Amino acid sequence: MTTYIIKDGGNRQLPFDQERLNRYLDKIHTEFPKLDIEEYKRKIFNFIEKKEAYAADELVDYLIREAEARTDIHLPEWEHFAARLYLNKLYKKASKNRFYNDDDKYGSYVGLQESLGERGIYSGNILKNYSKEELIEAGKMIDPEKDKLFTYNGLYLLATRYLATDQARNVYELPQERWLTIALYLMQEEPKAKRMELVKEAYWALSNLYMTVATPTLANAGKTGGQLSSCFIDTIDDSLQGIYDSNTDVARVSKHGGGVGAYIGYVRSTGAAIRGVKGASGGVIPWIKQLNNTAVSVDQLGQRKGAIAVYLDVFHKDIEMFLDLRLNNGDQRLRAHDVFTAVCIPDLFMETVERRGEWYLFDPHEVKAKKGWYLQDFYDEEKGEGTFREKYEELVADETISKKIVKAIDIMKRIMVSQLETGNPFMFYRDEVNRMNPNKHEGMIYSSNLCTEIMQNMSPTKMIQEMISGDQIVITKQAGDFVVCNLSSVNLGRAVPAGDEVLERLVAIEVRMLDNVIDLNELPVPQATITNRKYRSIGLGTFGWHHLLAQKNIAWDSKEAEEFADELYEKINFLTIKASADIAKEKGAYKIFKGSDWNTGEYFARRKYTSDAWRELAEDVAKNGIRNAYLVAVAPNMSTAQIAGSTASIDPIYSAFYYEEKKDYRRPVIAPDLSLNTYPYYEKGAYKVDQFASVRQNGRRQRHVDQSLSFNFYVPSGIKASKLLELHLNAWKEGLKTTYYVRSNDIDVEECEWCSS
């Protein structure tokens, strides 16, 4: 029986040529000589001979699946073998759709820009802002060899989610063209005399997988509708207009693919007065349910439902109902399962938990009406002393202020019960956040974002007036600080082993790319644009921490890991500040630099940066300014870490090797650069490594991060309450500003060395 291969959508069929496929597989095999592919080939040929005909795509997919299925802890190279097969599939499809010879791998870059520009897929900015000669020069930068850096999982994710395709999902853009397009797009407004050199630097950083940009930048740069930022933070005003305006703003952000943090602590509690009518308010829960509906109904570009984290203070009267929002039991009318919850916690609460004392809950509306201020507008300037505790004690002593008295430990128990069932609430340590805020001269930080790593000044937007002018309605608003997160991350697993020169060169171009995002961004909410240009905030982060530890043969639980975290993040912070200061000399400092901790030197003094290099940098910043008000933030970046072939964020890997379940088959997932040398450092997965060691690492790291870290706890679901409480107390005492998910699974507590004692 002759088997036929069907091509061109059924328009062409050719007899299967076993020798040709044999030569093709042998050619790939030369790159991976350790692999024994004879049994693989036998299985392939047996499969082909069973049917009279196969579609070419079906056959290639089978080749890939069989290669991927052979990936295991002893033969990780099969994943790269699968990546080569998939890469060749992309080359073939792109060459066919763009009419060039697939032996060339990449076609004309100018032709790609013109073709996708005409189709409305590319925005046209690159064609408009660069000459044809510049784009030809840019096209020569493309190095197809860099495609070989991808693992199969990373390449598949990049190709299926981020590469530019037409409406029918046909392949046009290839991986190196995505990197080049991002580089060109982000450098388009740089001075013409040097911008091609900057494009080259940005392409170097991206193509070597030394860094990744944020998911929206990766997806949208150079394309129509170029919203480039990941996360936003809104402060909800305590008024009907403010609440509904915020809901609209959240919906607009979500529509354009952004995640949202919403601080709801100003909104009056259940039973508070409305226009003098006592007991009229329904509290925060009904408004959170509105946000929950927005999260479900306004999805992120059709890819996933909206993502909203709601933050409430632990001294708000509605905190108990808030902590039950995501639970599966109880009155479902009081539940909101599609928002994430987070609690804003002062030092005084944690102290009260430790001494098992009483805790007082207040209505913010009543406090404002009777005292003229909000409790959340204050924080403790030092641990153990400050204005917040003075104002809190004043409210406790004031008999005219209604209050609810609870045991602090009971609130903490409710927090932990919810965390073990749902992973939420996240923890936000408000005093430490505001003490370390380099821009406290211009505002307050009340909450964080969806992923708990962004810490920037925030305030509600308020309507001033609504008036009729002819047949138009003119609304005037006072813009609050609506926070925008502009993110990208250093791939520690590749950039650090490449040496200090690479890291220095990388951070310099990465900060410039992030700074340019601010001016190029098309933000969906006007007050976000105002805030973005006022602060010019960026969030340079990292991923691949566990990958790097394994390469350096450093055990996760060791003292050496803590010291290395301290040393490395100080270096990254230094380079980031220096890069921002250098750009300020070219383009000017951010608008409210004067009076900031950067300007006064308080930023450097608080972190005890006293070496000659640090003193020199502090003097430079004080004299010439800094370009960005906020600089460093470590996001979760799971998707982009997968694309870059490394481990996510600062997290330990789940396991050195495991299977991820898909609809139609199981996909193997293997630790990066797994070998006999690195395996011992990956052997303990996320649920086995000592979480107290993770806390200590992050305490050392946090000092060098002016914003915060997306830091997860990994615990057995049967963990003792006392042990989880101890973890939280340790995180607070180590100076962490936030903790993210409490991720729990069903491993036996006896298997958990750190938590069984």
C-alpha positions in Angstrom: 0.0 0.0 0.0 1.3 3.5 -0.9 0.7 6.2 1.7 0.0 9.7 0.3 0.8 13.0 2.0 -1.9 15.7 1.4 -0.7 19.2 1.0 -2.1 22.7 0.2 -5.4 22.1 1.9 -6.1 18.9 -0.1 -5.2 20.3 -3.5 -2.0 18.3 -3.9 -0.9 14.8 -2.9 2.5 13.1 -3.1 3.6 9.6 -2.3 5.2 9.4 1.1 9.1 9.4 0.7 10.6 7.6 3.6 14.1 8.3 2.6 13.5 12.0 2.4 12.0 12.0 6.0 14.9 9.9 7.1 17.4 12.4 5.9 15.5 15.3 7.5 15.4 13.6 10.9 19.1 12.7 10.7 20.0 16.3 9.9 18.3 17.5 13.1 19.8 14.6 15.0 23.3 15.9 14.2 22.6 18.7 16.7 21.6 16.2 19.4 24.0 13.2 18.9 23.3 11.8 22.4 19.8 10.9 21.3 19.1 7.5 19.9 16.5 8.2 17.2 16.3 4.8 15.5 13.4 3.6 17.7 11.7 7.0 17.3 12.0 6.7 13.5 10.7 3.1 13.5 7.6 4.3 15.4 7.1 7.2 13.0 7.3 5.0 9.9 5.0 2.3 11.4 2.5 5.0 12.1 2.6 6.4 8.6 2.2 3.0 7.0 -1.1 2.3 8.7 -3.1 4.8 6.6 -3.5 5.5 3.0 -3.2 9.3 3.4 -2.1 11.9 6.0 -2.4 15.7 5.9 1.2 17.2 6.0 0.4 19.2 9.1 -1.0 16.2 10.9 2.2 14.3 10.1 4.4 17.1 11.4 2.4 17.4 14.6 2.8 13.7 15.2 6.6 14.0 14.7 6.6 16.8 17.3 4.4 14.9 19.8 6.4 11.8 19.6 9.7 13.7 20.2 8.2 15.7 23.0 6.8 12.5 24.6 10.3 11.1 24.8 11.5 14.0 26.9 12.4 12.8 30.4 14.7 13.5 33.2 17.5 11.6 31.5 17.0 12.9 28.0 15.9 16.5 28.2 17.4 17.1 24.7 14.2 15.6 23.1 12.4 18.9 24.0 14.9 20.8 21.8 14.5 18.2 19.1 10.8 18.8 19.2 11.5 22.6 19.1 13.5 22.2 15.8 10.6 20.3 14.2 8.1 23.0 15.2 10.5 25.8 14.1 10.8 24.2 10.7 7.0 24.0 10.5 6.8 27.8 11.3 9.5 28.6 8.6 7.6 26.6 6.0 4.2 28.2 6.8 5.6 31.7 6.8 7.6 31.2 3.6 4.4 29.9 1.9 2.2 32.8 3.1 4.9 35.4 2.3 6.1 33.8 -1.0 9.8 33.2 -0.4 12.0 30.1 -0.4 11.7 28.2 2.9 15.5 27.5 2.7 16.0 31.2 3.6 14.1 30.7 6.9 13.4 34.5 7.0 12.0 36.6 4.2 12.1 40.3 3.6 11.5 42.3 6.8 10.4 45.4 4.9 7.9 43.1 2.9 6.5 41.8 6.2 6.0 45.4 7.5 4.3 46.4 4.3 2.1 43.3 4.0 0.8 43.3 7.6 0.5 47.1 7.6 -1.8 46.8 4.6 -3.9 44.2 6.4 -4.3 46.4 9.5 -2.4 43.9 11.7 0.7 46.2 12.1 -0.1 49.7 13.2 2.0 51.4 10.5 4.1 53.4 13.1 7.3 51.6 12.1 6.8 52.2 8.4 5.9 55.8 9.1 8.8 56.6 11.4 11.6 54.7 9.8 13.0 55.0 6.2 13.1 52.0 3.9 16.9 52.0 4.2 16.7 51.8 8.0 14.3 48.9 7.8 16.5 47.1 5.4 19.4 47.7 7.9 17.2 46.4 10.7 16.3 43.3 8.7 20.0 42.4 8.5 20.2 42.3 12.3 17.9 39.2 12.3 19.9 36.1 13.3 17.9 32.8 12.7 20.4 30.9 14.8 18.9 32.6 17.9 15.7 30.6 17.2 17.6 27.6 18.4 17.6 29.0 22.0 13.9 28.2 22.4 12.6 25.1 24.1 9.5 23.5 22.5 7.2 24.8 25.2 8.5 28.3 25.0 8.4 28.4 21.2 4.9 27.0 21.1 3.6 29.6 23.5 5.3 32.5 21.6 3.9 31.3 18.3 0.4 30.6 19.3 -0.2 33.6 21.5 2.1 36.4 20.5 3.4 36.3 16.9 1.4 38.4 14.4 -0.9 36.4 12.3 -3.8 37.3 10.0 -7.4 36.9 11.0 -7.4 33.2 10.0 -4.4 32.6 12.3 -2.0 32.0 9.4 1.7 32.3 10.2 3.4 35.5 9.0 5.7 36.9 11.7 8.5 34.7 12.9 10.2 34.8 16.4 13.2 37.0 15.5 10.8 39.4 13.7 8.7 39.8 16.9 11.9 40.8 18.8 12.9 43.2 16.0 9.5 44.7 15.8 9.4 45.3 19.5 12.9 46.9 19.3 11.9 49.2 16.4 8.6 50.2 18.0 10.1 51.1 21.4 12.9 53.1 19.8 10.9 55.0 17.2 11.0 58.4 19.0 14.7 58.3 19.9 17.0 60.8 18.1 17.6 59.6 14.6 21.4 59.8 14.9 21.5 57.0 17.5 18.3 55.1 17.3 19.4 52.3 15.0 22.2 51.6 17.4 19.6 51.5 20.2 17.4 49.2 18.1 20.4 46.9 17.7 20.9 46.9 21.5 17.3 46.1 22.2 17.2 43.3 19.6 20.4 41.9 21.1 18.8 41.8 24.6 15.6 40.2 23.3 17.0 37.7 20.8 19.5 36.3 23.3 16.6 35.8 25.7 18.5 37.9 28.2 15.2 39.6 29.0 11.6 39.6 28.2 9.1 42.4 27.9 5.7 42.4 29.7 3.0 40.2 28.1 1.0 43.2 26.6 4.2 44.7 25.2 5.1 41.3 23.7 1.6 40.9 22.3 0.9 44.4 21.1 4.1 46.4 20.2 4.0 47.3 16.6 0.5 46.0 16.1 -2.8 47.9 15.9 -4.1 48.9 19.3 -0.7 49.0 21.0 -1.5 49.0 24.8 1.8 48.0 26.3 1.2 47.9 30.1 0.3 44.9 32.3 -1.4 46.2 35.4 -3.3 49.2 36.8 -4.3 50.3 40.3 -7.4 52.4 41.0 -8.6 54.1 44.2 -12.3 54.0 44.6 -13.9 57.2 45.9 -16.7 57.0 48.5 -19.5 58.3 46.3 -22.0 56.8 43.9 -20.4 58.6 41.0 -16.9 57.5 42.1 -17.9 53.9 42.5 -19.5 53.6 39.1 -16.8 55.7 37.3 -14.2 53.3 38.8 -16.2 50.3 37.5 -16.2 51.8 34.1 -12.5 52.5 34.2 -11.8 48.9 35.4 -13.9 47.6 32.4 -11.9 49.7 30.0 -8.6 48.5 31.3 -9.8 44.9 31.3 -11.0 45.3 27.7 -7.5 46.2 26.6 -5.8 43.3 28.4 -4.8 44.9 31.7 -5.1 43.5 35.2 -6.4 45.7 38.0 -5.9 46.3 41.6 -8.7 48.3 43.3 -8.5 49.9 46.7 -12.0 50.0 48.3 -11.0 51.2 51.8 -12.6 54.6 51.4 -16.1 53.2 50.8 -18.4 53.3 53.8 -19.2 50.1 55.7 -22.5 48.2 56.1 -25.1 50.2 58.0 -23.3 53.6 57.6 -25.3 56.7 57.0 -26.1 57.9 53.4 -27.1 61.6 53.2 -27.8 61.5 57.0 -30.0 58.5 56.8 -28.6 56.0 59.4 -28.2 52.3 58.4 -28.7 53.0 54.7 -25.3 51.8 53.4 -25.0 48.2 52.1 -21.2 48.4 52.6 -18.4 47.3 50.3 -19.7 43.8 49.4 -22.4 44.9 46.8 -19.8 47.1 45.0 -17.2 44.3 45.0 -19.9 42.0 43.4 -20.3 44.7 40.7 -16.5 44.5 40.1 -16.9 40.7 40.0 -19.5 40.9 37.3 -17.2 43.3 35.3 -14.3 40.8 35.6 -16.5 38.1 34.1 -18.3 40.1 31.4 -15.4 42.2 30.1 -12.7 39.8 29.2 -9.1 40.5 28.2 -9.2 40.6 24.4 -11.1 37.3 24.3 -8.1 35.4 25.7 -9.1 35.2 29.4 -11.6 36.8 31.8 -10.8 40.1 33.5 -8.5 39.9 36.5 -9.3 42.2 39.4 -7.8 42.2 42.9 -9.7 44.2 45.6 -7.9 45.5 48.6 -9.5 46.4 52.0 -8.0 47.6 55.3 -8.0 45.2 58.2 -9.5 47.9 60.4 -12.5 48.4 58.1 -15.9 47.3 59.6 -16.6 45.1 56.7 -13.4 43.1 56.9 -15.0 39.9 58.2 -17.5 39.7 55.3 -14.7 40.6 52.9 -12.5 37.7 54.1 -15.4 35.3 53.3 -15.9 36.6 49.8 -14.3 33.6 47.9 -15.3 30.8 50.2 -17.5 28.0 48.8 -19.7 27.7 51.8 -22.1 30.1 53.4 -24.5 32.6 51.8 -23.6 32.7 48.1 -25.3 36.1 47.7 -22.4 37.4 49.8 -19.7 35.7 47.6 -17.6 37.0 44.7 -15.6 34.1 43.3 -14.0 35.9 40.3 -12.2 38.7 42.1 -9.0 38.2 44.1 -8.9 39.6 47.6 -6.1 41.3 49.5 -5.8 42.8 53.0 -4.0 46.0 53.9 -2.3 45.4 57.3 -0.5 47.9 59.6 2.3 46.9 62.0 -0.1 47.4 64.9 -2.4 44.6 63.8 0.5 42.1 63.5 1.7 43.2 67.0 -1.9 42.7 68.3 -2.0 39.2 66.8 1.2 38.3 68.5 0.0 39.4 71.9 -3.5 37.9 71.2 -5.1 41.3 71.8 -8.4 43.0 70.8 -8.7 44.7 67.5 -11.1 47.6 66.6 -13.0 48.0 63.3 -14.2 51.4 62.1 -16.4 52.9 59.5 -14.3 55.2 57.3 -17.3 57.5 56.5 -18.1 58.1 60.2 -14.4 58.6 61.1 -14.1 61.3 58.3 -17.4 62.9 59.3 -16.6 63.2 63.0 -12.8 63.6 63.0 -12.1 65.2 59.6 -9.6 62.6 58.5 -9.4 59.0 57.3 -7.3 56.5 59.4 -5.9 55.0 56.2 -4.2 58.3 55.4 -1.6 57.7 58.1 1.2 55.2 58.6 3.9 54.6 61.2 7.1 56.3 60.3 9.2 53.7 62.2 8.5 50.2 63.4 6.7 50.5 66.7 6.0 54.3 66.6 4.3 56.8 64.3 1.1 58.6 63.4 -1.1 55.6 62.4 -1.1 54.1 65.9 -1.7 57.5 67.5 -4.7 58.0 65.3 -5.9 54.5 65.9 -5.7 54.9 69.7 -7.5 58.2 69.4 -10.4 56.4 67.7 -10.4 53.6 70.2 -10.6 56.2 73.1 -13.3 58.3 71.4 -16.6 57.2 72.7 -18.5 59.0 70.0 -17.0 56.8 67.3 -18.9 53.5 66.9 -16.6 50.5 66.6 -16.7 46.7 66.5 -14.3 44.8 68.8 -12.8 41.5 67.7 -9.9 39.3 68.6 -7.0 40.1 66.2 -6.1 36.4 66.2 -9.7 35.6 65.0 -9.3 37.9 62.0 -6.0 36.3 61.3 -7.5 32.8 61.5 -10.2 33.8 59.0 -7.4 35.1 56.7 -5.6 31.8 56.9 -8.7 29.7 56.4 -9.5 31.6 53.2 -5.9 31.3 52.0 -5.8 27.5 52.4 -9.2 27.2 50.6 -8.7 29.8 47.9 -5.1 31.1 47.9 -6.4 34.6 48.9 -6.2 37.1 50.5 -2.9 38.5 49.5 -1.1 40.4 52.3 -0.1 44.1 52.0 2.0 45.5 54.8 1.1 49.2 54.5 3.5 50.7 57.1 6.6 49.2 55.5 5.4 50.1 52.1 4.9 53.8 52.9 8.1 54.1 55.0 10.1 52.9 52.0 8.1 54.9 49.5 10.7 57.2 47.7 7.9 59.6 46.7 6.1 60.0 50.1 6.5 63.8 49.6 3.7 63.6 47.0 1.2 61.0 48.3 0.4 57.7 49.9 0.3 54.1 48.8 -2.9 52.3 49.9 -2.7 49.0 48.1 -0.9 47.1 45.4 -1.9 45.7 42.0 -3.2 42.3 40.9 0.1 40.6 41.4 1.3 42.5 44.6 4.6 43.8 43.2 3.6 47.4 42.3 3.9 50.2 45.0 3.1 53.7 43.8 1.3 56.8 45.0 -2.4 56.6 44.4 -5.5 58.7 45.0 -9.2 58.7 43.8 -10.4 60.5 40.7 -13.3 62.8 41.7 -16.0 64.5 39.6 -15.9 68.3 40.1 -18.9 69.3 38.0 -21.3 68.2 35.3 -22.8 70.9 33.2 -24.8 71.4 30.0 -23.2 73.4 27.2 -25.6 73.6 24.3 -26.5 70.1 23.4 -23.4 68.6 25.0 -22.8 67.5 28.6 -19.4 68.6 29.9 -17.9 66.7 32.8 -14.9 68.0 34.7 -12.9 65.6 36.9 -9.9 66.0 39.2 -7.6 63.2 38.1 -6.3 61.1 40.9 -3.1 59.0 40.7 -4.3 56.0 38.7 -1.3 53.7 38.8 0.2 52.1 35.7 2.7 49.2 35.7 5.2 49.2 32.9 7.1 46.0 33.3 10.0 43.9 31.9 12.3 41.3 33.4 15.9 40.2 33.4 16.4 36.4 32.6 18.7 35.6 35.5 19.3 32.1 34.2 20.9 33.5 31.0 22.1 37.0 31.7 24.0 36.5 35.0 26.1 33.5 33.8 27.0 35.6 30.7 28.9 38.0 33.0 28.8 41.5 34.6 29.4 43.3 31.3 26.3 41.6 29.8 24.2 42.5 32.9 25.3 46.1 32.8 24.7 46.5 29.1 21.3 44.7 29.4 19.9 46.8 32.3 20.9 50.0 30.5 18.9 49.1 27.3 16.0 47.6 29.3 15.5 50.7 31.4 15.4 52.8 28.2 12.9 50.4 26.6 10.7 50.7 29.7 11.0 54.5 29.8 9.9 54.7 26.1 6.8 52.5 26.8 5.5 55.4 28.9 5.5 57.8 25.9 4.3 55.3 23.3 1.5 53.8 25.3 -2.1 54.1 24.3 -3.8 53.8 27.7 -7.5 53.2 28.0 -8.1 55.6 30.9 -7.1 59.3 30.7 -6.1 59.7 34.3 -3.7 56.7 33.9 -1.9 58.7 31.1 -1.6 61.7 33.4 -0.2 59.6 36.3 2.1 57.7 33.9 3.7 61.0 32.7 3.8 62.5 36.1 5.8 59.7 37.7 7.3 57.9 34.7 7.2 54.7 36.8 8.7 51.4 35.6 9.1 48.0 37.0 12.3 46.2 36.1 12.0 42.7 37.4 13.6 39.3 37.2 12.9 35.6 36.6 14.9 32.5 36.5 16.1 32.6 40.2 15.9 28.9 40.8 17.4 28.3 37.3 20.4 30.5 38.4 20.8 28.8 41.8 20.9 25.4 40.1 23.5 26.6 37.6 25.7 28.0 40.4 25.2 24.8 42.5 23.6 26.7 45.3 21.0 24.9 47.4 17.7 26.8 47.8 17.6 26.4 51.6 21.2 27.5 52.1 22.6 30.7 53.7 24.6 31.1 50.5 21.3 31.6 48.6 20.3 34.4 51.0 23.7 36.1 50.6 23.6 35.7 46.8 20.1 37.2 46.7 21.4 40.2 48.7 24.5 40.7 46.5 22.8 40.1 43.1 19.7 42.4 43.7 21.9 45.2 45.1 23.9 45.0 41.8 20.7 45.0 39.7 19.3 47.9 41.7 22.5 49.9 41.3 22.5 49.3 37.5 18.9 50.3 37.2 19.2 53.5 39.2 22.3 54.4 37.2 20.6 53.7 33.9 17.6 55.9 34.9 19.9 58.7 36.1 21.8 58.6 32.8 18.6 58.9 30.8 17.6 61.9 33.0 20.7 63.7 31.9 19.5 63.3 28.3 15.7 63.8 28.7 15.1 65.3 32.2 13.9 64.0 35.5 10.3 63.0 36.3 8.0 65.9 37.1 7.9 65.6 40.9 11.5 64.6 41.5 12.2 67.6 43.7 11.7 66.8 47.4 11.6 63.0 46.8 13.8 60.6 48.7 15.9 60.3 45.5 16.5 64.0 45.6 17.2 64.3 49.3 19.4 61.1 49.5 17.0 59.5 52.0 16.4 56.6 49.6 20.1 55.6 49.8 20.4 56.3 53.6 17.3 54.1 54.4 18.8 51.2 52.6 22.3 51.7 54.1 24.0 52.1 50.8 27.3 53.6 52.0 30.1 52.3 49.6 32.0 54.8 47.5 30.1 53.7 44.4 26.8 54.2 46.0 27.7 57.6 47.5 28.9 58.7 44.0 25.6 57.6 42.5 23.5 59.2 45.2 25.3 62.5 44.5 24.8 62.2 40.8 21.0 61.5 41.3 20.7 64.5 43.7 22.4 66.8 41.2 21.0 65.6 37.8 17.8 63.9 38.8 16.4 60.5 37.9 14.1 59.7 35.0 11.7 57.3 36.8 9.9 57.8 40.2 9.8 54.0 40.8 12.2 51.5 39.3 12.3 47.9 40.4 9.4 45.4 40.9 9.5 41.6 40.6 6.4 40.3 38.8 5.2 36.6 38.5 6.0 36.5 34.7 5.2 32.8 34.3 4.4 33.0 30.6 7.4 35.1 29.5 9.7 32.9 31.7 8.4 29.9 29.8 9.1 31.6 26.5 12.6 32.3 27.6 13.1 28.8 28.8 13.7 29.6 32.5 11.9 29.3 35.9 9.2 31.8 36.8 10.0 34.9 38.9 11.7 34.3 42.3 9.7 31.0 42.7 11.1 27.5 43.2 10.1 25.1 40.4 7.2 22.8 40.9 9.3 19.8 40.2 12.4 18.8 38.2 10.2 16.9 35.9 6.4 16.5 35.7 3.5 16.2 33.2 1.2 19.1 32.5 -2.3 17.7 31.6 -3.7 19.0 28.3 -7.1 18.3 26.7 -5.8 15.7 24.3 -2.5 14.5 25.7 0.1 15.1 28.5 2.9 17.5 28.0 6.2 16.9 29.8 7.7 19.9 31.6 11.4 19.7 32.5 13.6 22.0 34.6 15.8 24.3 32.5 19.4 23.1 31.9 18.6 19.9 33.7 21.7 17.7 34.0 23.5 15.4 36.6 25.1 18.6 37.9 21.9 20.7 38.3 19.4 17.9 39.3 20.3 17.9 43.1 19.5 21.7 43.2 16.1 21.1 41.5 15.3 17.9 43.4 13.3 19.7 46.1 10.3 21.3 44.4 8.2 24.2 45.5 6.4 22.2 48.2 9.5 20.7 49.7 11.9 23.7 49.9 11.9 25.5 53.3 9.4 28.4 53.1 11.2 30.1 56.0 14.4 30.1 53.9 12.3 31.7 51.0 11.1 34.4 53.4 14.7 35.2 54.5 15.9 35.3 50.9 13.1 37.7 50.0 13.8 39.8 53.1 17.4 40.3 51.8 16.0 40.9 48.2 13.3 43.4 49.3 15.9 45.9 50.5 17.0 46.5 46.9 13.5 46.6 45.4 11.9 50.0 45.8 8.5 48.5 45.0 7.7 44.8 45.9 7.9 41.1 44.9 5.2 38.6 43.8 6.2 36.2 46.5 4.2 32.9 46.9 4.0 30.6 49.9 3.9 26.8 49.0 2.4 24.8 51.8 0.7 21.5 52.4 -3.1 21.9 52.8 -2.9 20.2 56.2 -0.4 22.6 57.6 -0.9 23.6 61.2 -2.4 27.0 61.7 0.4 27.9 64.1 3.0 27.2 61.4 1.3 29.3 58.7 0.9 32.1 61.2 4.6 31.8 62.0 5.3 32.2 58.2 3.2 35.4 58.0 4.8 36.8 61.1 8.3 36.1 59.8 7.5 37.7 56.4 6.3 40.9 58.2 9.3 40.9 60.5 11.8 40.4 57.6 10.4 43.7 56.1 8.5 42.2 53.2 6.0 44.6 51.8 3.6 42.0 50.4 3.0 38.3 50.1 1.1 36.9 47.1 -0.8 33.5 46.9 -0.7 30.8 49.6 -0.5 27.9 47.3 -1.5 24.6 49.0 -1.6 21.0 47.8 -2.3 17.6 49.3 1.2 16.5 50.0 1.5 14.8 53.4 2.7 17.1 56.2 5.1 14.4 57.1 6.9 14.9 53.7 7.4 18.5 54.6 10.6 18.8 56.7 10.3 22.6 57.3 6.7 22.4 58.5 6.5 19.1 60.3 8.5 20.3 63.4 
